[in-house]
Amino acid sequence: MNIVILAAGTGKRMRSALPKVLHPLAGRPLLAHVIDTARELDPARIVVVVGHGAQAVQQAVAAPDVAFAVQAEQLGTGHAVQQALPLLDPAKPTLVLYGDVPLTRASTLKRLADAAVDGRYGILTVTLDDPTGYGRIVRDAAGYVTRIVEQKDATPDELRIREINTGIVVTPTAQLAMWLGALRNDNAQGEYYLTDVVEHAIEAGFDVVTTQPDEAWETLGVNSKAQLAELERIHQRNIANALLGVGVTVIDPARLDVRGELTCGRDVSIDVNCVFEGKVTLADDVTVGANCVLRDATIGAGTRIEPFTHVEGAQVGARAVLGPYARLRPGAVLGDEAHVGNFVEVKNATLGQGSKANHLTYLGDADIGARVNVGAGTITCNYDGANKHRTVIEDDVFVGSDTQLVAPVRVGRGVTIAAGTTVWKDVPEGALVLNEKTQVARDGYVRPVKKKR
């Protein structure tokens, strides 16, 4: 089939310079979700109709399998589909979707397409307790669809109809150009409605069929920030339910945000207010404490992530301990059983098996071996004002508190670095390194007293 996605609207009620279809849902543009769903149907062609902010929209979702048609003036949904006609295969039916309706399931659309085989005209409808604002499905005494009437054009009797038009249709493509050309704009909005095509299909003798989604929220669209927030919660609850279904412990499904792809092993536990962005993998028995942010990260089996920890672009081995209040930046690689504690930052650095940096430390552009103890207040001085340099610390080194390692520098295996030492020269294996200091104690010293004004 052909798939046309309408994405030309201005979205005035969003009160934003960003085109409506580019507002994020779960960290990705609304339109990107619709395109992903379209791809699940294996269409012959995907055509996105753009208008307001056309260049930004095309740049955001450009892909080899996506073509674009431009609706220079927003004259209604029928006019929008008309712009896509030259890009469609007339021998295949066309499914019309909307760039601001992101939660429709592929299974629902397939059911509609299956109902509309052999040249039928298919409409996805839904029955609502409160249909206010939607076009109504008008049927005859036998239950056959006769037309769709918009809210502003409906009579009082028609306004009582609870079955509404979602706007999602499957139509024979060869006849569509003729039907669209016959549309009129003598309605309250002065627009060419795609919904009016159904009357032309009926007049031409085509069967009109309808199907409904399993859930009404599948057809909800976004016209305001409030509606966007509502859909975000629905989407996140669906993700939480899917995680619960495969055995993940989600402490509170209402306080979880997945803005990408989260893959979990067995017996994973996620506490409240955690955010997962990009591609995140949690192996078996991983626990994630409250208020953590993980982005593009791989976490090994049995690792414990304490609250308020941020992990981005990092790989962590098995049985490691992170946080609380730790930060792993891109390029951080932690071995099995490594510990990175409170207020420790690791960037573009490796920490070997069993190594520990438990307090108030910055490790950047460093290669740290196994079983290394890094004392509190230690920093790698990796930047000379123009270039970055690496620090190498070999296995079994003890780094005392308040140490500065001035890169480029190498510390050999088994070295002990005394507290408060600045290391700017390479240190051979097994040595004790310290800066000579003299401690003086003066008897009778009197502290200054603050003068009264």
C-alpha positions as semicolon CSV with decimal commas, in nm:
position;residue;x (nm);y (nm);z (nm)
1;M;0,000;0,000;0,000
2;N;0,088;0,370;-0,015
3;I;0,099;0,560;0,313
4;V;0,042;0,936;0,326
5;I;0,120;1,115;0,652
6;L;-0,025;1,464;0,690
7;A;0,223;1,691;0,870
8;A;0,167;2,039;0,730
9;G;-0,031;2,209;1,007
10;T;0,084;2,517;1,195
11;G;-0,011;2,397;1,543
12;K;-0,108;2,742;1,670
13;R;-0,234;2,610;2,003
14;M;0,111;2,469;2,082
15;R;0,227;2,833;2,117
16;S;0,571;2,739;1,993
17;A;0,806;2,822;1,706
18;L;0,871;2,449;1,667
19;P;0,646;2,279;1,410
20;K;0,382;2,077;1,592
21;V;0,484;1,739;1,449
22;L;0,841;1,791;1,578
23;H;0,742;1,828;1,942
24;P;0,891;1,535;2,133
25;L;0,705;1,236;2,267
26;A;0,933;1,006;2,466
27;G;1,229;1,203;2,338
28;R;1,146;1,171;1,966
29;P;0,934;1,386;1,731
30;L;0,566;1,299;1,710
31;L;0,609;1,247;1,337
32;A;0,894;1,000;1,389
33;H;0,661;0,773;1,589
34;V;0,406;0,777;1,306
35;I;0,673;0,697;1,045
36;D;0,799;0,406;1,256
37;T;0,447;0,265;1,274
38;A;0,407;0,310;0,899
39;R;0,726;0,111;0,839
40;E;0,585;-0,183;1,035
41;L;0,321;-0,219;0,760
42;D;0,593;-0,263;0,493
43;P;0,442;-0,002;0,257
44;A;0,542;0,048;-0,105
45;R;0,577;0,422;-0,044
46;I;0,569;0,664;0,250
47;V;0,486;1,023;0,159
48;V;0,491;1,296;0,423
49;V;0,297;1,612;0,335
50;V;0,478;1,912;0,484
51;G;0,387;2,280;0,501
52;H;0,453;2,489;0,809
53;G;0,824;2,458;0,894
54;A;0,870;2,228;0,595
55;Q;1,248;2,246;0,590
56;A;1,284;2,167;0,959
57;V;1,039;1,878;0,933
58;Q;1,218;1,727;0,634
59;Q;1,556;1,754;0,804
60;A;1,424;1,591;1,120
61;V;1,280;1,277;0,960
62;A;1,464;1,249;0,627
63;A;1,527;0,887;0,527
64;P;1,570;0,692;0,202
65;D;1,221;0,542;0,233
66;V;1,043;0,874;0,302
67;A;0,930;1,110;0,026
68;F;0,792;1,459;0,081
69;A;0,513;1,660;-0,078
70;V;0,463;2,030;-0,001
71;Q;0,131;2,188;0,086
72;A;0,217;2,556;0,042
73;E;-0,124;2,672;0,168
74;Q;-0,308;2,485;0,441
75;L;-0,647;2,448;0,272
76;G;-0,765;2,135;0,450
77;T;-0,693;1,765;0,474
78;G;-0,835;1,688;0,130
79;H;-0,611;1,948;-0,028
80;A;-0,313;1,806;0,165
81;V;-0,366;1,452;0,033
82;Q;-0,403;1,598;-0,316
83;Q;-0,042;1,723;-0,299
84;A;0,080;1,367;-0,242
85;L;-0,104;1,210;-0,537
86;P;0,181;1,240;-0,794
87;L;0,405;1,033;-0,563
88;L;0,160;0,746;-0,510
89;D;0,124;0,415;-0,693
90;P;-0,232;0,426;-0,832
91;A;-0,250;0,047;-0,842
92;K;-0,220;0,020;-0,462
93;P;-0,457;0,147;-0,190
94;T;-0,355;0,449;0,016
95;L;-0,359;0,470;0,396
96;V;-0,382;0,824;0,534
97;L;-0,223;0,894;0,873
98;Y;-0,153;1,208;1,075
99;G;0,181;1,332;1,202
100;D;0,028;1,448;1,530
101;V;-0,144;1,116;1,611
102;P;0,153;0,910;1,735
103;L;0,010;0,620;1,936
104;T;-0,189;0,424;1,677
105;R;-0,076;0,062;1,678
106;A;0,036;-0,109;1,360
107;S;-0,200;-0,398;1,441
108;T;-0,496;-0,156;1,437
109;L;-0,393;-0,016;1,099
110;K;-0,343;-0,363;0,956
111;R;-0,693;-0,460;1,066
112;L;-0,829;-0,155;0,884
113;A;-0,628;-0,233;0,572
114;D;-0,748;-0,594;0,575
115;A;-1,110;-0,477;0,599
116;A;-1,063;-0,242;0,302
117;V;-0,936;-0,501;0,054
118;D;-1,072;-0,532;-0,301
119;G;-1,121;-0,160;-0,350
120;R;-1,329;-0,088;-0,038
121;Y;-1,310;0,248;0,137
122;G;-1,206;0,193;0,500
123;I;-1,253;0,431;0,792
124;L;-1,106;0,394;1,141
125;T;-1,374;0,507;1,384
126;V;-1,400;0,514;1,761
127;T;-1,694;0,548;2,000
128;L;-1,645;0,809;2,272
129;D;-1,846;0,902;2,578
130;D;-1,783;1,265;2,489
131;P;-1,742;1,312;2,112
132;T;-1,726;1,692;2,130
133;G;-1,500;1,842;1,866
134;Y;-1,492;1,540;1,635
135;G;-1,662;1,464;1,305
136;R;-1,950;1,220;1,346
137;I;-2,012;0,899;1,149
138;V;-2,362;0,920;1,002
139;R;-2,526;0,585;0,920
140;D;-2,855;0,490;0,761
141;A;-3,123;0,268;0,916
142;A;-2,939;-0,041;0,798
143;G;-2,616;0,071;0,965
144;Y;-2,429;0,163;0,650
145;V;-2,211;0,476;0,652
146;T;-2,366;0,755;0,448
147;R;-2,137;1,045;0,530
148;I;-1,915;1,213;0,788
149;V;-2,023;1,547;0,930
150;E;-1,785;1,785;1,107
151;Q;-1,875;1,920;1,452
152;K;-1,927;2,275;1,325
153;D;-2,156;2,159;1,044
154;A;-2,359;1,903;1,241
155;T;-2,727;1,929;1,331
156;P;-2,840;1,882;1,692
157;D;-2,936;1,520;1,617
158;E;-2,599;1,453;1,455
159;L;-2,418;1,603;1,753
160;R;-2,565;1,326;1,968
161;I;-2,382;1,060;1,764
162;R;-2,098;0,908;1,969
163;E;-1,914;0,726;1,689
164;I;-1,654;0,965;1,556
165;N;-1,419;0,983;1,261
166;T;-1,050;0,953;1,346
167;G;-0,946;1,078;1,003
168;I;-0,747;0,761;0,937
169;V;-0,871;0,601;0,614
170;V;-0,776;0,350;0,350
171;T;-0,889;0,453;0,002
172;P;-0,856;0,320;-0,351
173;T;-0,586;0,539;-0,506
174;A;-0,686;0,533;-0,872
175;Q;-1,020;0,702;-0,797
176;L;-0,886;0,931;-0,526
177;A;-0,772;1,208;-0,760
178;M;-1,121;1,236;-0,907
179;W;-1,287;1,236;-0,566
180;L;-1,049;1,498;-0,428
181;G;-1,103;1,714;-0,734
182;A;-1,476;1,713;-0,668
183;L;-1,444;1,841;-0,312
184;R;-1,601;2,175;-0,218
185;N;-1,508;2,414;0,060
186;D;-1,854;2,552;0,134
187;N;-1,835;2,466;0,503
188;A;-1,778;2,647;0,831
189;Q;-1,400;2,628;0,796
190;G;-1,378;2,706;0,428
191;E;-1,156;2,399;0,377
192;Y;-1,148;2,093;0,157
193;Y;-1,220;1,804;0,392
194;L;-1,086;1,457;0,326
195;T;-1,388;1,337;0,522
196;D;-1,615;1,444;0,234
197;V;-1,451;1,189;0,005
198;V;-1,660;0,913;0,162
199;E;-1,976;1,053;0,003
200;H;-1,815;1,044;-0,340
201;A;-1,702;0,686;-0,279
202;I;-2,057;0,585;-0,185
203;E;-2,203;0,762;-0,489
204;A;-1,954;0,575;-0,708
205;G;-2,077;0,243;-0,567
206;F;-1,779;0,160;-0,346
207;D;-1,835;-0,031;-0,023
208;V;-1,749;0,167;0,292
209;V;-1,625;-0,038;0,587
210;T;-1,520;0,066;0,938
211;T;-1,305;-0,081;1,212
212;Q;-1,221;0,041;1,561
213;P;-0,898;0,032;1,763
214;D;-0,861;-0,176;2,077
215;E;-0,799;0,140;2,282
216;A;-0,945;0,486;2,228
217;W;-0,610;0,651;2,312
218;E;-0,465;0,510;1,991
219;T;-0,648;0,782;1,799
220;L;-0,571;1,078;2,025
221;G;-0,398;1,369;1,854
222;V;-0,190;1,658;1,981
223;N;-0,312;2,015;1,948
224;S;-0,178;2,165;2,271
225;K;0,096;2,116;2,528
226;A;-0,164;1,973;2,766
227;Q;-0,261;1,705;2,513
228;L;0,107;1,632;2,449
229;A;0,162;1,577;2,821
230;E;-0,143;1,349;2,835
231;L;-0,011;1,133;2,551
232;E;0,334;1,123;2,709
233;R;0,188;0,968;3,024
234;I;-0,017;0,718;2,824
235;H;0,288;0,617;2,623
236;Q;0,511;0,587;2,930
237;R;0,251;0,378;3,112
238;N;0,239;0,145;2,812
239;I;0,617;0,110;2,827
240;A;0,603;0,044;3,201
241;N;0,336;-0,222;3,152
242;A;0,550;-0,392;2,888
243;L;0,848;-0,397;3,126
244;L;0,634;-0,536;3,407
245;G;0,510;-0,801;3,167
246;V;0,862;-0,934;3,109
247;G;0,944;-0,942;3,480
248;V;1,110;-0,604;3,544
249;T;1,033;-0,455;3,884
250;V;0,911;-0,099;3,826
251;I;0,853;0,051;4,168
252;D;0,601;0,307;4,040
253;P;0,492;0,279;3,675
254;A;0,362;0,637;3,687
255;R;0,714;0,769;3,756
256;L;0,919;0,619;3,472
257;D;1,042;0,785;3,153
258;V;1,187;0,585;2,864
259;R;1,296;0,813;2,581
260;G;1,456;0,558;2,357
261;E;1,515;0,182;2,374
262;L;1,547;0,011;2,712
263;T;1,641;-0,358;2,720
264;C;1,632;-0,542;3,052
265;G;1,744;-0,885;3,167
266;R;1,594;-1,094;3,446
267;D;1,527;-0,955;3,794
268;V;1,602;-0,594;3,706
269;S;1,465;-0,335;3,949
270;I;1,399;0,032;3,865
271;D;1,311;0,283;4,136
272;V;1,109;0,603;4,090
273;N;1,183;0,903;3,865
274;C;1,442;0,732;3,648
275;V;1,498;0,850;3,290
276;F;1,637;0,627;3,015
277;E;1,745;0,793;2,690
278;G;1,890;0,656;2,369
279;K;1,983;0,288;2,382
280;V;2,020;0,147;2,733
281;T;2,082;-0,217;2,825
282;L;2,048;-0,346;3,180
283;A;2,171;-0,703;3,231
284;D;2,036;-0,952;3,486
285;D;2,000;-0,841;3,849
286;V;2,077;-0,475;3,787
287;T;1,919;-0,234;4,034
288;V;1,869;0,132;3,951
289;G;1,802;0,366;4,241
290;A;1,571;0,664;4,241
291;N;1,626;0,974;4,027
292;C;1,892;0,828;3,796
293;V;1,948;0,927;3,432
294;L;2,096;0,672;3,192
295;R;2,168;0,759;2,831
296;D;2,327;0,527;2,572
297;A;2,470;0,296;2,837
298;T;2,537;-0,074;2,889
299;I;2,524;-0,201;3,248
300;G;2,657;-0,545;3,343
301;A;2,488;-0,813;3,552
302;G;2,446;-0,752;3,922
303;T;2,556;-0,389;3,910
304;R;2,397;-0,154;4,163
305;I;2,330;0,206;4,063
306;E;2,258;0,422;4,364
307;P;2,023;0,724;4,353
308;F;2,096;1,046;4,162
309;T;2,358;0,888;3,936
310;H;2,404;1,002;3,575
311;V;2,546;0,764;3,316
312;E;2,599;0,871;2,955
313;G;2,781;0,690;2,676
314;A;2,939;0,448;2,923
315;Q;2,997;0,074;2,961
316;V;2,987;-0,081;3,306
317;G;3,085;-0,437;3,390
318;A;2,927;-0,686;3,627
319;R;2,876;-0,637;4,001
320;A;2,993;-0,277;3,993
321;V;2,865;-0,007;4,228
322;L;2,785;0,345;4,106
323;G;2,689;0,643;4,316
324;P;2,503;0,792;4,477
325;Y;2,559;1,118;4,292
326;A;2,817;0,973;4,053
327;R;2,857;1,080;3,692
328;L;2,989;0,867;3,407
329;R;3,044;1,068;3,090
330;P;3,100;0,944;2,733
331;G;3,389;0,705;2,696
332;A;3,380;0,579;3,054
333;V;3,445;0,204;3,074
334;L;3,427;0,033;3,413
335;G;3,541;-0,324;3,471
336;D;3,374;-0,588;3,684
337;E;3,339;-0,501;4,053
338;A;3,457;-0,143;4,005
339;H;3,324;0,120;4,247
340;V;3,256;0,483;4,158
341;G;3,113;0,667;4,455
342;N;2,955;0,996;4,549
343;F;3,060;1,304;4,353
344;V;3,300;1,111;4,133
345;E;3,315;1,195;3,763
346;V;3,466;0,964;3,500
347;K;3,512;1,079;3,141
348;N;3,685;0,899;2,852
349;A;3,860;0,674;3,102
350;T;3,881;0,306;3,191
351;L;3,867;0,171;3,545
352;G;3,986;-0,188;3,575
353;Q;3,841;-0,482;3,765
354;G;3,796;-0,418;4,135
355;S;3,928;-0,061;4,120
356;K;3,761;0,200;4,338
357;A;3,714;0,574;4,338
358;N;3,468;0,630;4,617
359;H;3,472;1,003;4,690
360;L;3,503;1,347;4,530
361;T;3,725;1,256;4,236
362;Y;3,767;1,345;3,867
363;L;3,913;1,083;3,634
364;G;3,938;1,206;3,278
365;D;4,137;1,069;2,982
366;A;4,288;0,796;3,196
367;D;4,367;0,425;3,179
368;I;4,343;0,280;3,527
369;G;4,430;-0,083;3,591
370;A;4,287;-0,344;3,825
371;R;4,259;-0,321;4,206
372;V;4,355;0,048;4,212
373;N;4,237;0,256;4,507
374;V;4,181;0,622;4,423
375;G;4,159;0,842;4,729
376;A;3,918;1,129;4,785
377;G;3,992;1,457;4,611
378;T;4,209;1,303;4,340
379;I;4,204;1,457;3,993
380;T;4,370;1,383;3,663
381;C;4,495;1,712;3,520
382;N;4,439;1,614;3,157
383;Y;4,404;1,950;2,978
384;D;4,691;2,189;2,912
385;G;4,470;2,465;2,780
386;A;4,482;2,341;2,423
387;N;4,510;1,960;2,417
388;K;4,404;1,659;2,623
389;H;4,663;1,412;2,754
390;R;4,627;1,067;2,912
391;T;4,713;0,941;3,255
392;V;4,810;0,573;3,291
393;I;4,785;0,404;3,630
394;E;4,884;0,038;3,630
395;D;4,747;-0,244;3,851
396;D;4,751;-0,240;4,232
397;V;4,835;0,128;4,273
398;F;4,727;0,311;4,590
399;V;4,650;0,677;4,526
400;G;4,629;0,886;4,843
401;S;4,374;1,157;4,896
402;D;4,412;1,502;4,737
403;T;4,644;1,380;4,463
404;Q;4,692;1,558;4,132
405;L;4,818;1,356;3,835
406;V;4,948;1,591;3,565
407;A;4,920;1,422;3,226
408;P;5,087;1,285;3,030
409;V;5,212;1,064;3,310
410;R;5,245;0,691;3,384
411;V;5,232;0,536;3,731
412;G;5,381;0,187;3,747
413;R;5,232;-0,126;3,901
414;G;5,212;-0,138;4,281
415;V;5,305;0,227;4,339
416;T;5,191;0,406;4,653
417;I;5,118;0,778;4,619
418;A;5,116;0,972;4,944
419;A;4,826;1,205;5,023
420;G;4,855;1,555;4,885
421;T;5,108;1,463;4,616
422;T;5,134;1,622;4,274
423;V;5,263;1,361;4,027
424;W;5,404;1,512;3,708
425;K;5,679;1,260;3,628
426;D;5,650;0,890;3,546
427;V;5,680;0,666;3,853
428;P;5,850;0,322;3,837
429;E;5,686;0,006;3,970
430;G;5,664;-0,048;4,345
431;A;5,782;0,301;4,442
432;L;5,652;0,538;4,706
433;V;5,597;0,881;4,554
434;L;5,548;1,198;4,754
435;N;5,637;1,565;4,749
436;E;5,884;1,658;5,025
437;K;5,716;1,879;5,281
438;T;5,812;2,040;5,608
439;Q;5,555;2,063;5,884
440;V;5,609;2,337;6,138
441;A;5,427;2,374;6,472
442;R;5,460;2,716;6,640
443;D;5,383;2,744;7,011
444;G;5,196;3,047;7,139
445;Y;5,022;3,134;6,816
446;V;4,721;3,361;6,862
447;R;4,449;3,378;6,603
448;P;4,348;3,720;6,475
449;V;4,032;3,859;6,631
450;K;3,769;4,035;6,423
451;K;3,763;4,402;6,503
452;K;3,437;4,551;6,622
453;R;3,301;4,840;6,420
